[in-house]
Amino acid sequence: MAGTGTLSSEETKGGNNNNEVLMNIDNDTIISNKQDSSSSQTTSIPVSFLQKLVAEVVGTYFLIFAGCAAVVVNKNHDNVVTLPGISIVWGLAVTVLVYSTGHISGAHFNPAVTIAFATTRRFPFKQWIYLTSPILGAITGAWVYNALRHTAPSPSLRTTASFIK
């Protein structure tokens, strides 16, 4: 039927790929439905609670590291990054981290988000330890950044980019 401008049902099935990922927090599994022209298959990948915790720590670590680095570079180099540039860094960091770790942990990156989900019963509050992951990631990101930016001690915190003395 090429050339008539219409597609038969066989042609539309072969050309339409439906890919979706569903996450069930209660069962700790990710279900990926991939349909192609040959067959329909469903793959289930278990995601352990430890993997969720590690994804939150790593995501928050990189978010804080990149965001704080943008602010300090802007301050130390005569406003070369500018305020819109700092905003873009934070926004792009969140976007990249949501796409890279969101399918594992939900990409909360903030204990307040987890508390909000728990109070509206969209997250099991029995997993309270999940609140510690973003806190640990933020502290680690800030500490590593300050360790890398360690400069000579200064009488004023305004002239140094590190609080490590």
Rosetta silent file (secondary structure, phi, psi, omega in degrees, C-alpha in Angstrom):
SEQUENCE: MAGTGTLSSEETKGGNNNNEVLMNIDNDTIISNKQDSSSSQTTSIPVSFLQKLVAEVVGTYFLIFAGCAAVVVNKNHDNVVTLPGISIVWGLAVTVLVYSTGHISGAHFNPAVTIAFATTRRFPFKQWIYLTSPILGAITGAWVYNALRHTAPSPSLRTTASFIK
SCORE:     score description
SCORE:     0.000 S_00000001
   1 L     0.000   16.860  177.331    0.000    0.000    0.000 S_00000001
   2 L   -67.580  131.366  178.561    2.918    2.321   -0.399 S_00000001
   3 L   103.814  -15.358  179.991    1.847    5.344   -2.370 S_00000001
   4 L   -87.246  -17.357  179.279   -1.852    5.373   -1.438 S_00000001
   5 L    89.984   -1.960  177.465   -1.356    7.569    1.633 S_00000001
   6 L  -119.322  155.433  179.626   -3.016    5.136    4.043 S_00000001
   7 L  -116.022  139.937  175.036   -1.480    2.541    6.313 S_00000001
   8 L   -80.922  170.884 -179.261   -2.845   -0.874    7.053 S_00000001
   9 H   -65.794  -31.367  178.506   -3.012   -2.209   10.595 S_00000001
  10 H   -67.453  -39.736 -178.557    0.041   -4.417    9.985 S_00000001
  11 H   -69.437  -36.791 -179.672    2.145   -1.444    8.893 S_00000001
  12 H   -72.006  -32.851  177.298    1.159    0.667   11.904 S_00000001
  13 H   -66.409  -40.663 -177.366    1.971   -2.136   14.346 S_00000001
  14 H   -71.590  -27.855 -175.675    5.430   -2.590   12.868 S_00000001
  15 H   -96.639   -1.612 -175.056    6.299    1.101   12.910 S_00000001
  16 L  -110.793  109.697  177.647    5.066    1.992   16.391 S_00000001
  17 L  -100.513  122.821  177.683    7.448    1.269   19.273 S_00000001
  18 E  -108.462  116.610  177.739    5.977    1.701   22.743 S_00000001
  19 E  -123.408  127.011  176.076    8.533    1.873   25.548 S_00000001
  20 E  -146.267  152.839  178.900    7.589    2.647   29.106 S_00000001
  21 E  -124.280  125.969  178.746    9.067    2.063   32.543 S_00000001
  22 E  -115.056  137.809  179.456    6.865    1.585   35.591 S_00000001
  23 E  -119.871  123.160  177.492    8.190    1.582   39.145 S_00000001
  24 E  -105.856  108.761 -175.563    6.314   -0.082   41.961 S_00000001
  25 L   -67.244  -35.241 -177.293    7.782    1.153   45.252 S_00000001
  26 L   -65.230  -38.288 -177.476    5.987   -1.460   47.350 S_00000001
  27 L   -96.684   -3.560 -179.166    7.468   -4.423   45.464 S_00000001
  28 L    54.628   44.332  176.833   10.863   -2.819   44.701 S_00000001
  29 E  -131.804  151.671  172.542   10.744   -3.772   41.023 S_00000001
  30 E  -110.607  129.143  179.141   11.002   -1.917   37.770 S_00000001
  31 E  -111.929  121.492 -179.450    8.829   -3.218   34.969 S_00000001
  32 E  -111.699  118.891  177.546    9.888   -2.269   31.466 S_00000001
  33 E   -99.912  111.694  178.537    7.406   -2.877   28.665 S_00000001
  34 E  -117.963  120.210  179.221    9.165   -2.959   25.322 S_00000001
  35 E  -116.633  130.908  174.311    7.092   -3.733   22.289 S_00000001
  36 L  -128.960 -175.629 -173.841    8.539   -4.186   18.852 S_00000001
  37 L   -68.869  -25.030 -176.007    7.281   -5.540   15.561 S_00000001
  38 L   -84.889  -43.723 -177.537    8.279   -9.146   16.308 S_00000001
  39 L  -158.240  169.890  176.161    6.874   -9.721   19.799 S_00000001
  40 E  -109.568  126.116 -177.991    5.713   -8.136   23.010 S_00000001
  41 E  -132.180  147.533  176.770    7.971   -8.666   26.017 S_00000001
  42 E  -123.680  127.663 -179.106    7.937   -7.530   29.624 S_00000001
  43 E  -115.189  133.390  178.519   11.144   -7.408   31.651 S_00000001
  44 E  -114.475  122.856 -178.813   11.207   -7.091   35.436 S_00000001
  45 E  -116.724  117.958  179.773   14.386   -5.785   37.079 S_00000001
  46 E   -72.766  136.863  176.209   14.509   -5.829   40.889 S_00000001
  47 L  -117.259  114.098 -177.998   15.743   -2.647   42.532 S_00000001
  48 L   -76.468  161.736  179.506   16.900   -3.183   46.074 S_00000001
  49 H   -64.280  -34.355  177.541   16.423   -0.606   48.783 S_00000001
  50 H   -63.609  -38.672  177.193   20.202   -0.213   49.049 S_00000001
  51 H   -63.808  -36.996  177.177   20.381    0.738   45.355 S_00000001
  52 H   -64.646  -42.694  179.278   17.756    3.415   45.975 S_00000001
  53 H   -63.578  -43.914 -179.647   19.763    4.801   48.886 S_00000001
  54 H   -65.765  -39.191  178.423   22.989    4.865   46.863 S_00000001
  55 H   -63.017  -39.235  178.134   21.235    6.557   43.925 S_00000001
  56 H   -68.203  -41.514  179.019   19.942    9.293   46.234 S_00000001
  57 H   -63.106  -48.437 -178.185   23.374    9.826   47.838 S_00000001
  58 H   -64.876  -43.386  179.793   25.146   10.005   44.470 S_00000001
  59 H   -62.318  -46.610  179.564   22.482   12.254   42.934 S_00000001
  60 H   -67.315  -36.882  177.208   22.482   14.733   45.810 S_00000001
  61 H   -56.701  -52.695 -177.804   26.283   14.657   45.921 S_00000001
  62 H   -67.778  -33.714  178.009   26.597   15.722   42.278 S_00000001
  63 H   -63.252  -49.182 -179.826   23.819   18.288   42.586 S_00000001
  64 H   -67.843  -41.178 -179.722   25.465   20.056   45.518 S_00000001
  65 H   -60.361  -49.769 -177.533   28.953   19.715   44.053 S_00000001
  66 H   -68.493  -43.502 -178.154   28.013   21.270   40.687 S_00000001
  67 H   -65.411  -45.926  179.479   25.769   23.979   42.112 S_00000001
  68 H   -67.551  -35.187  177.527   28.205   25.157   44.751 S_00000001
  69 H   -63.101  -39.996  179.192   31.065   25.061   42.263 S_00000001
  70 H   -63.320  -41.347  179.969   29.139   27.382   39.932 S_00000001
  71 H   -65.185  -46.121 -176.893   28.533   29.869   42.740 S_00000001
  72 H   -70.445  -39.067  176.858   32.161   29.904   43.918 S_00000001
  73 H   -62.666  -39.971  177.862   33.596   30.107   40.399 S_00000001
  74 H   -62.014  -42.889 -177.997   31.307   33.061   39.730 S_00000001
  75 H   -70.379  -40.818 -175.279   32.451   34.811   42.910 S_00000001
  76 H   -79.880  -16.675 -175.998   36.168   34.151   42.475 S_00000001
  77 L  -120.416   44.745  173.124   36.393   35.088   38.789 S_00000001
  78 L    54.080   50.148  175.066   34.657   38.481   38.676 S_00000001
  79 L    55.882   42.799 -178.997   31.099   37.252   37.988 S_00000001
  80 L   -74.095  -27.491 -178.456   32.050   35.349   34.835 S_00000001
  81 L   -84.768  -34.018 -178.546   29.236   32.797   35.275 S_00000001
  82 H    68.126  162.852 -179.045   26.509   35.381   36.150 S_00000001
  83 H   -64.304  -42.631  174.990   23.275   34.668   37.980 S_00000001
  84 H   -61.545  -34.653  177.368   21.467   33.220   34.936 S_00000001
  85 H   -65.144  -40.405  177.006   24.481   30.939   34.402 S_00000001
  86 H   -63.559  -42.018  178.360   24.296   29.708   37.992 S_00000001
  87 H   -62.925  -39.537  178.863   20.582   29.033   37.559 S_00000001
  88 H   -66.266  -39.546  177.688   21.265   27.106   34.361 S_00000001
  89 H   -60.218  -48.288  179.572   23.913   24.997   36.120 S_00000001
  90 H   -62.214  -44.224 -178.957   21.481   24.067   38.913 S_00000001
  91 H   -64.779  -43.915  178.128   18.682   23.366   36.432 S_00000001
  92 H   -67.055  -36.253  177.569   20.816   21.235   34.137 S_00000001
  93 H   -62.873  -44.919  178.488   22.235   19.336   37.102 S_00000001
  94 H   -62.984  -43.091 -179.418   18.730   18.514   38.328 S_00000001
  95 H   -61.231  -48.401 -179.685   17.645   17.502   34.812 S_00000001
  96 H   -62.691  -41.441 -177.593   20.606   15.200   34.242 S_00000001
  97 H   -71.347  -35.333  176.591   20.255   13.616   37.678 S_00000001
  98 H   -64.901  -42.673  178.591   16.516   13.033   37.336 S_00000001
  99 H   -69.093  -31.805 -175.871   17.078   11.289   34.005 S_00000001
 100 H   -88.397  -31.649 -178.136   20.021    9.253   35.300 S_00000001
 101 H  -119.946   -4.251 -176.737   18.783    8.194   38.762 S_00000001
 102 H   -63.135  -34.891 -179.986   15.046    8.854   38.690 S_00000001
 103 H   -72.941  -14.768  179.464   14.169    5.356   37.495 S_00000001
 104 H   -93.907  -50.415 -170.273   16.048    3.862   40.443 S_00000001
 105 H  -117.527   -8.318 -175.262   15.116    6.023   43.405 S_00000001
 106 L    92.786   -8.678  175.674   12.473    8.488   42.301 S_00000001
 107 L    53.338   56.091  177.085   15.043   11.332   42.379 S_00000001
 108 L   -73.559  -50.421  179.239   13.839   13.088   45.523 S_00000001
 109 L    57.869    8.597 -176.957   17.239   14.720   46.343 S_00000001
 110 L  -154.505  124.572  179.677   15.562   16.522   49.247 S_00000001
 111 H   -60.167  -28.662  179.453   14.277   15.097   52.542 S_00000001
 112 H   -64.781  -34.793  177.313   11.343   17.528   52.392 S_00000001
 113 H   -65.866  -43.207  179.077   10.116   15.849   49.200 S_00000001
 114 H   -63.482  -42.545  178.199   10.270   12.437   50.878 S_00000001
 115 H   -63.501  -41.122  178.978    8.390   13.743   53.927 S_00000001
 116 H   -63.262  -43.297  177.710    5.740   15.302   51.675 S_00000001
 117 H   -65.096  -37.531 -179.589    5.262   12.032   49.805 S_00000001
 118 H   -68.162  -39.150 -178.831    5.099   10.094   53.084 S_00000001
 119 H   -72.012  -26.715  176.224    2.470   12.401   54.595 S_00000001
 120 L   -93.414   10.638  177.174    0.287   12.106   51.489 S_00000001
 121 L    60.714   35.440  174.128    0.771    8.318   51.578 S_00000001
 122 L  -104.949    1.000  179.062    2.623    8.141   48.265 S_00000001
 123 L  -146.827  132.743 -178.594    5.766    6.819   49.924 S_00000001
 124 L   -69.259  115.012 -177.979    5.977    4.196   52.695 S_00000001
 125 H   -68.677  -13.671  176.179    7.065    6.029   55.835 S_00000001
 126 H   -64.687  -15.719  176.602    8.335    2.732   57.253 S_00000001
 127 H   -95.879   50.014 -175.900   11.383    3.375   55.039 S_00000001
 128 H   -60.864  -25.973 -179.009   12.374    6.389   57.169 S_00000001
 129 H   -63.017  -19.787  177.848   16.087    5.701   56.641 S_00000001
 130 H   -59.725  -25.076  179.594   15.542    7.001   53.090 S_00000001
 131 H   -66.675  -26.736 -176.415   15.574   10.506   54.594 S_00000001
 132 H   -77.011  -22.271 -176.244   19.263   10.205   55.476 S_00000001
 133 H   -62.745  -51.248  178.093   20.467    9.636   51.906 S_00000001
 134 H   -63.722  -33.075  178.795   20.030   13.190   50.578 S_00000001
 135 H   -65.732  -46.179  178.388   21.485   14.602   53.789 S_00000001
 136 H   -63.536  -41.409  178.584   24.556   12.373   53.517 S_00000001
 137 H   -63.499  -40.484  179.979   24.936   13.187   49.806 S_00000001
 138 H   -67.278  -44.294  179.062   24.740   16.940   50.434 S_00000001
 139 H   -63.579  -42.777 -179.915   27.264   16.853   53.255 S_00000001
 140 H   -65.179  -43.768  179.399   29.642   14.688   51.210 S_00000001
 141 H   -61.775  -44.227  179.118   29.332   16.898   48.118 S_00000001
 142 H   -66.923  -40.328 -178.864   30.017   20.073   50.074 S_00000001
 143 H   -66.147  -45.154 -179.708   32.914   18.502   51.964 S_00000001
 144 H   -64.647  -41.282  178.783   34.604   17.131   48.826 S_00000001
 145 H   -61.720  -44.416  179.469   34.183   20.427   47.017 S_00000001
 146 H   -67.102  -33.210  176.725   35.713   22.319   49.933 S_00000001
 147 H   -66.928  -37.403  178.574   38.566   19.825   50.169 S_00000001
 148 H   -72.690  -32.413 -177.816   39.331   20.362   46.472 S_00000001
 149 L   -92.381   10.258 -176.928   39.075   24.158   46.772 S_00000001
 150 L   -56.566  124.973  178.805   41.209   24.336   49.908 S_00000001
 151 L  -119.888  177.226  179.233   43.255   27.496   49.772 S_00000001
 152 L   -61.456  144.412  179.710   45.680   29.100   52.169 S_00000001
 153 L   -57.216  143.403 -177.041   44.094   30.163   55.463 S_00000001
 154 L  -132.223  149.129  178.668   42.695   33.642   55.380 S_00000001
 155 L   -68.016  -19.599 -178.186   41.515   35.955   58.164 S_00000001
 156 L  -124.552  137.937  176.575   38.201   36.380   56.380 S_00000001
 157 H   -69.493  -15.921 -178.838   35.926   33.723   54.900 S_00000001
 158 H   -74.131  -19.946 -177.588   35.073   36.191   52.131 S_00000001
 159 H  -100.355   -1.032  178.370   38.507   35.907   50.563 S_00000001
 160 L  -123.825  154.290 -179.750   38.733   32.130   50.478 S_00000001
 161 L   -97.277    9.303 -175.804   36.563   29.548   48.748 S_00000001
 162 L  -136.175  146.925  174.807   36.907   26.977   51.509 S_00000001
 163 L   -97.516    0.516  177.746   35.931   26.725   55.146 S_00000001
 164 L   -79.593  123.660 -178.816   38.658   24.132   55.784 S_00000001
 165 L  -112.337    0.000    0.000   41.440   25.766   57.754 S_00000001
